[in-house]
Every structure is written in structure tokens, then in C-alpha cells.
């Protein structure tokens, strides 16, 4: 199964020497932790977008409530099992998770199925509260190198088998380095990641509104991109180009790099 390590997540924060000297806590560690959280959040959103875009969307768009939440969860589990998956997780929106808690939640303070406030186990599933279905324009690059833009706001649940989705890094870096441009240092984090749904029938997506993929904006190939879009594509994929060159030269440089990888 082909995957491409073409999703890059970076964060760099400046730490001025005078600023670090003025506080009593370790500001370098704090800024590095912040950079790590920012990159992990971006990676998480892109992974959700990948699952939502490449998984199988249910035809059922009836809103999930406390009156039907058990029915909806069981139906999604069955859809994965019918496609020979293990159906071992559900990512539920905060609204759906709240409904599930009302019906499936804490029966006693020692209920072993309640792991903590954001995780419960029912029907052989880890039901996980996900607060990241709140963005309408989440981007990621698919395995073919095409930029995808996904609306997560209509999603209620994603149910699946963990082996049906691949998320792998071929590069991860965390560092504090002295700056060559100012008196201070930089807290830097970077991930380079591949993501792909390898078995679409084992990643099931439940939306509360019908969003037809056919009506989604057509994703441009690199041949259709403008010069500005090609420059942005090159930056995202860490491809070295001469930004002052014309569009054809930039496009050729990108293609040459992709062919050599």
C-alpha cells in the first residue's frame, strides 16, 4: 500500500534573552512544549480530515440524540464488522459523547467501563470524546500529493478499525537552538507525516448533514496550480525552488523532486 510522507507540521517560537532573564520559570521548556502542542494539534486535525475524506460516509444523516445514540453506535459498529474489521474505536463529537454519557454513562462510581471523562468502553469499542470536529477548512495532502480541504463541522462520529488507517512519521524533531539573528534562542518542532485510509469500508463516517462529495470544490493538481499555489505547495512539501523563477520552471522543479523521491 503506497503512502507518501508529504504532510509537514512545523512551529518555531523566538525566545529573547532579555525575556528569559526576566522570568523565574524555564521559558525555553514552556515554549518548546507550546510548539509541540501546536504541531500535534495540526497533525490531529489533518488525520481526522483524512479519515473523513477517505472513509465511507453513511447515508444516514439523522442527528444523533440521547434517544437514538445506542442505535447509531451499534449500526456503525455493524458496518465495520460486516466489512471484516474489528470495530475497536469511535471518535464522537462532544455533543454525541454527552448524549452517550446520559444513556451509557456512569452507573456507579466503580463502573469499570468508564476509564475517564473522555473515554468509555461499550460494545467492544473505545468511545472517545473528540473536540476537533469544529473546523470547516482542514487541509492535508493525500498519498497522491493532492491537497484536500475537508469540512469537519458536520461530522458526529467516526467508527473504525485502527489498522484501517495509517499515520506514520519519517521525521520528528524537537530542539532548542541559539539564534543567529538575535540575542536569544528558538524552540522548534517539526513532524513529517504520511496518512492514508487503507481500507475505506472499515472507517465509517456519520454526518448530521448531507454533504455530497461530488459538490465539493475540485482539488487542483500541480499542473493546474498558479505560481503562488506552486510556491505554497513547495514550502509545504519542503521542495527547494527559486521563487523568482517563472511558473513553468517552478513546476518542473517540483516534478523533478517528486520523481526522485
Rosetta blueprint (number, residue, H / E / L):
1 X L
2 X L
3 X L
4 X L
5 X L
6 X L
7 X E
8 X E
9 X E
10 X E
11 X E
12 X E
13 X E
14 X E
15 X E
16 X E
17 X H
18 X H
19 X H
20 X H
21 X H
22 X L
23 X L
24 X L
25 X L
26 X L
27 X H
28 X H
29 X H
30 X H
31 X H
32 X H
33 X H
34 X H
35 X H
36 X H
37 X H
38 X H
39 X H
40 X H
41 X H
42 X H
43 X H
44 X H
45 X H
46 X H
47 X H
48 X H
49 X H
50 X H
51 X H
52 X H
53 X H
54 X H
55 X L
56 X E
57 X E
58 X L
59 X L
60 X L
61 X L
62 X L
63 X L
64 X L
65 X L
66 X L
67 X L
68 X L
69 X H
70 X H
71 X H
72 X H
73 X H
74 X H
75 X H
76 X H
77 X H
78 X H
79 X H
80 X H
81 X H
82 X H
83 X L
84 X L
85 X L
86 X L
87 X L
88 X L
89 X E
90 X E
91 X E
92 X E
93 X E
94 X H
95 X H
96 X H
97 X H
98 X H
99 X H
100 X H
101 X H
102 X H
103 X H
104 X H
105 X L
106 X L
107 X L
108 X L
109 X L
110 X L
111 X L
112 X L
113 X L
114 X E
115 X E
116 X E
117 X L
118 X L
119 X E
120 X E
121 X E
122 X E
123 X L
124 X L
125 X E
126 X E
127 X E
128 X E
129 X E
130 X E
131 X L
132 X L
133 X L
134 X L
135 X L
136 X L
137 X L
138 X E
139 X E
140 X E
141 X E
142 X L
143 X L
144 X L
145 X L
146 X L
147 X E
148 X E
149 X E
150 X E
151 X L
152 X L
153 X L
154 X L
155 X E
156 X E
157 X E
158 X E
159 X E
160 X E
161 X L
162 X H
163 X H
164 X H
165 X E
166 X E
167 X E
168 X E
169 X E
170 X E
171 X E
172 X E
173 X E
174 X E
175 X E
176 X E
177 X E
178 X E
179 X L
180 X L
181 X L
182 X L
183 X L
184 X E
185 X E
186 X E
187 X E
188 X E
189 X E
190 X E
191 X E
192 X E
193 X E
194 X E
195 X E
196 X E
197 X E
198 X L
199 X L
200 X H
201 X H
202 X H
203 X E
204 X E
205 X E
206 X E
207 X E
208 X L
209 X L
210 X L
211 X L
212 X L
213 X H
214 X H
215 X H
216 X L
217 X L
218 X L
219 X L
220 X L
221 X L
222 X H
223 X H
224 X H
225 X L
226 X L
227 X H
228 X H
229 X H
230 X H
231 X H
232 X H
233 X H
234 X H
235 X H
236 X H
237 X L
238 X L
239 X L
240 X L
241 X L
242 X L
243 X L
244 X L
245 X L
246 X L
247 X H
248 X H
249 X H
250 X H
251 X H
252 X H
253 X H
254 X H
255 X H
256 X H
257 X H
258 X H
259 X H
260 X H
261 X L
